[in-house]
C-alpha cells in the first residue's frame, strides 16, 4: 500500500531480483575486457579509436540506440570503450549491459557545467561524492542526498590527470535529469551543499555500480559556467578536441592501471 503523500520515487524496493534481470539480455562476451571507459565526448572517442587501432566487439542496441563497443589495448591491457547516450536512465542501461558482457571496472568521463567562479572552464572535477538529483539511482538504493565515490578509483584518476598536466579539483558533483531546469535558486542550494559542477549521469552510474558490486570512477570537466547572471555560451569548451582527447586518454590510462 502506498503511503499517502509520498512520491513514488521514494518507495524503494530492496528486493534485488527484478522481473527483467540484465542477465536475461546481456551475456558474457568472448574477448570482452574486464575494464571499460564510458564517455560522452564523441570527438575524443573517435580520435582514440584511430590512435589505438580499435576493434569493434559488438553493438549495444535498444529501440533507438546503437552503440558500438570497441576494444583497445593500453600497454597490453585490454580496455573496452563506448560512446554513451546522454542522460542518467539511458547511460545506466548501457552500464548494466557492460557489466553483463563481463566488465567489472568502469570509468566514466564527460563534460559538466561549472557552478563556482573560482574554477574556470577546463577544470576537471574528480568528485568525492555526487548529489542524487536524478530518478534512476532511487531504484538502486534508498533515498539519500549523495552517493559516495570509490576513493581508490578516484585516486587512480587523479594520478593519471596529474601525469597528463590537466587542472583538477575535488568537491561534490551534482547530477540532474533536467538540463533546462537548472534555476538560480537550485544552483545556489547545490553550491551550499558543496557542489562545484553539474552533470546528467554520474550519480546514477555510481549507484548502479555500487548495487552491482563493481569498481567505478567518475570525472567531468567544466565545459561552461552557470554561476553568472546569465549563461554565456562563448565560454563553452565543448569542441576543443585536443583537450578532450587528452582527458579521455588520461581516463583510459587510469582504467588500465586501476
Buried (B, 14 or more C-beta within 10 A) or exposed (E): EEEEEEEEEEEEEEEEEEEEEBEEEBEEBEEBBBBBBBBBBEBBBBBBBEEBEBEEBBEBEEEEEEBBBBBBBBEEBBBBBBBBBEBBBBBBBBBBBBBBBBBBBBBBBBBBBBBBEEBEBBBBBBBBBBBBBBEBBBBBBEEEEBBEBBEEBBBBBBBBBEEBEBEBBBBBBBBBBEEEEBEEEBBEBBBEEBBBBBBBBBBBBBBBBBBBEBBBBBBBBBBBBBBEEEBEEEBBBEEBEEBBBBBBBBBBBBBBEB
